[in-house]
Amino acid sequence: MTPKHLTANKAYQILFTEYPDIVNPQQVSTMLGIGIKKTYELLHSGVIPSIRCGNHIKIIKIEVINYVLQSTQESHEKQMKN
């Protein structure tokens, strides 16, 4: 299945099903297989939207999925150009 055929709704049904709908930065780090520093960079820059609740940062899981889909699409487009 190519990235353009995987909709956000379908991706939500198959990706990260073991995680709750609202996750924290540590969970995002684990989901994406990246370090916590890179995770905070993505969150603070707004690449992955987040919500601050007091001293906590919360991320809606679909935003992580959207990031994965967008990154996959961009990677696919780069490969097609080469």
C-alpha positions as CSV (number, residue, x, y, z in Angstrom):
1,M,0.0,0.0,0.0
2,T,1.5,3.3,-1.0
3,P,1.4,6.3,1.3
4,K,-1.2,8.1,-0.8
5,H,-3.6,5.2,-0.3
6,L,-3.3,5.2,3.5
7,T,-5.8,7.7,4.9
8,A,-5.5,9.1,8.4
9,N,-8.6,7.2,9.4
10,K,-7.2,3.9,8.1
11,A,-3.8,4.7,9.7
12,Y,-5.5,5.4,13.0
13,Q,-7.1,1.9,12.9
14,I,-3.8,0.1,12.3
15,L,-0.9,2.3,13.8
16,F,0.0,2.6,17.4
17,T,-3.2,0.8,18.6
18,E,-1.5,-0.1,21.9
19,Y,-1.3,3.6,22.8
20,P,-4.0,5.7,24.3
21,D,-5.6,8.5,22.3
22,I,-3.6,11.1,24.2
23,V,0.1,10.5,24.8
24,N,3.0,12.2,26.4
25,P,6.4,13.1,24.9
26,Q,8.1,9.9,26.2
27,Q,5.4,7.8,24.5
28,V,5.8,9.8,21.3
29,S,9.6,9.2,21.5
30,T,9.0,5.4,21.7
31,M,6.3,5.4,19.0
32,L,8.6,7.1,16.5
33,G,11.8,5.4,17.6
34,I,13.6,8.7,18.2
35,G,15.3,10.3,21.2
36,I,13.5,12.5,23.7
37,K,15.5,15.6,22.6
38,K,14.3,15.2,19.0
39,T,10.8,14.6,20.2
40,Y,10.8,17.9,22.2
41,E,12.2,19.7,19.1
42,L,9.3,18.4,17.0
43,L,6.8,19.4,19.7
44,H,8.2,22.8,20.4
45,S,8.5,23.7,16.7
46,G,4.9,22.7,16.2
47,V,5.8,20.0,13.6
48,I,3.8,17.7,15.9
49,P,1.1,19.8,17.6
50,S,0.8,19.5,21.3
51,I,-1.2,20.8,24.2
52,R,0.3,22.1,27.4
53,C,-1.6,21.2,30.6
54,G,0.1,22.9,33.5
55,N,3.6,21.3,33.6
56,H,2.6,18.5,31.3
57,I,2.6,18.2,27.5
58,K,-0.1,16.1,25.9
59,I,-0.2,15.0,22.3
60,I,-3.3,13.7,20.5
61,K,-2.3,10.4,18.9
62,I,-3.7,11.3,15.5
63,E,-1.2,14.1,15.3
64,V,1.6,11.6,15.6
65,I,0.0,9.5,12.9
66,N,-0.4,12.6,10.7
67,Y,3.3,13.3,11.2
68,V,4.2,9.7,10.2
69,L,2.0,9.9,7.1
70,Q,3.4,13.3,6.1
71,S,7.0,12.1,6.6
72,T,6.3,9.0,4.6
73,Q,4.7,10.9,1.8
74,E,7.6,13.4,1.6
75,S,10.1,10.5,1.6
76,H,8.1,8.7,-1.1
77,E,8.0,11.9,-3.2
78,K,11.8,12.4,-2.9
79,Q,12.4,8.8,-4.1
80,M,10.1,9.3,-7.1
81,K,12.1,12.4,-8.1
82,N,15.4,10.5,-8.1
